[in-house]
Amino acid sequence: MTLNATESQDHISSYRTYFFIWAALMLLLVATIAVAKVEVSRYSVLLNLFIATVKAGLVLFFFMHLKYENWFLKGVLFMVLVMLAIVIGLTFSDVWYR
Amino acid sequence: MENTASEYESFYHGKGKYKGILSWLMSTDHKRIGIQYLVALLTFFSVGVLLGLLIRLSLIAPGKFIGQETYNRVFSVHGIIMIFLFIIPGVPVAFGNFFLPILIGARDVAFPRLNRFTWWIYLAGATLVVFSLFAAGGAPDTGWTFYAPYSIRAKANITLAVTGVFVLGFSSILTGINFVTTIHRLRAPGMTWFKLPLFVWTLYATGWVQLLATPVLAITLVFIILGRVFGVGFFDPSKGGDPILYEHLFWTYSHPAVYIMVLPAMGIISEVIPVFARKKIFGYKAVAFSAIGIASVGYFVWGHHMFTSGMSDTARIIFSFITFLVAVPSGIKIFNWVSTLYKGSIVGSAPIYFALTFIFLFSIGGLTGLIIGSLEPNLQLHGTYFIVAHFHYVMFGGAGFAILTALHYWFPKMFGRMYPERPAKIGWFILFIGFNLLYFSMFILGYEGMPRRYFDYPPRYFPLHLVSTIGSWILAIGLAIIAGNLLRALFKGPKAPADPWGGRTLEWTIPSPPPTENFAETPVIRD
């Protein structure tokens, strides 16, 4: 079986890109802590889940090279993300209205 | 095609790196791994049946037959063994392993060594679970659901059993990854998605559920262990935790797990019905997509296990609605099987008896599921035997009978021997009678208010409990006849031809039992 293009190529990103991603992750970490401290009512969990999703997305796309993968792999990951969001949403339909 | 050559070496005689027992235990051949899983599963099933018989015996009449603590342990261990060691791994690891590569025209799964590794993980998990039954502290008494906060405080060997189930989960996840990858990457030339056998479609949907749902169970069980060992109060209200959160997390896995058990079972039925009706399956695409539909919608209905837990009304209404939605793809399958049978030239061989029984019993299980999927009846019936009956109609009447169907359908291919049909049908008939006496009585008991998980009951429930217990004996006789018949055929049955049933899928194009490499040359699918 032949390897497809994404498997046979190396993708080398610049230090500059990695540095910016790292800086963004640090900023988002500060934001996470800030949200926890400020207690923006019951939406703080949602806000932190959103920040965590962005952080995971940055790691996946740049550090784990998802950026260079084909649409199918991205689609699979998106599907998983949607399922997780629905699961969390359904759980909150209990927690918020109990 | 060269695949039906009369002179060949079956996988039982294939030469590998190891000899003797190691040639099995170290083999990466999917067929050998499948057979080993099957042996392990049927062993645990036998233990589970014996424990079930003991439960029924203790409930034969009012009064204390076995002590309440022992009773709690017996029904918990019955559940843990049947669910985690038999029916969840069930169809995929035994029949999926054996037949998936053959059905798609491949020589093995995508990751044969990983496949071998899953077997060892399964064995390690099973050993931990079995060890928890005998170690000091006593067998778990929490039920198979390990509900918190009791599971955090109970003195029994919960930590050990939970660790065992945690380990078993990894076996399931890795099998899921392996199957999904195999189906994507190793299909024979011409085996497009809509030419895949329907059993493969269900294994695909199941693979995704294994992959996405099992990690939730893993983390939940870790929380239980952290609670027991380090006193972390995730689920302990006295420490600010939430026991209902445990139920959410547990059922977020365990309801999709129902589909891990039932989806591939449906796949087996979708294979057997067309072969013995001598027709193509009615509505192939609808049946294939309904598997995906069940897998995806089934992921979001876990809350119907929690209608009486104190969950919010909003959540209860939402979960009840989604529960009704998941009945639609299940109904599609039932109607398509029945439509396939319509005007078919039905051959009355043993596998079709079991397959038709699946449709009948699973329909009862499914329709009673709609009763308890509605909020109002659920509040009345949730804590009663009605649930026990519904559960066993779906699990045993559904997944269990599908395994029996698969055993009778693929036995000639797996072992290269034919079995006599008459004892199989006699066993089936006795099993069918015993099954319905055993479990239908429970529907009525539940409807009359008999609570589940109790070791004793008021005398007014005596007649139906007696019928149920007698049913359990009849069921056991039926199982014994079926097992005896197949075991005898294993050693003394006449040799099986390549295609004893007139099947049209790829496994019937190769000799029985299959050669080590499955196909002498890679099949090309044309029509």
Interface residues (C-beta under 8 A of the other chain):
Chain A: M1 V80 M83 I86 V87 L90 T91 S93 D94 V95 W96 Y97 R98
Chain B: R185 L212 V216 I244 L245 H248 T252 S296 Y299 F300 G303 G310 M311 S312 D313 T314 A315 I318 F319
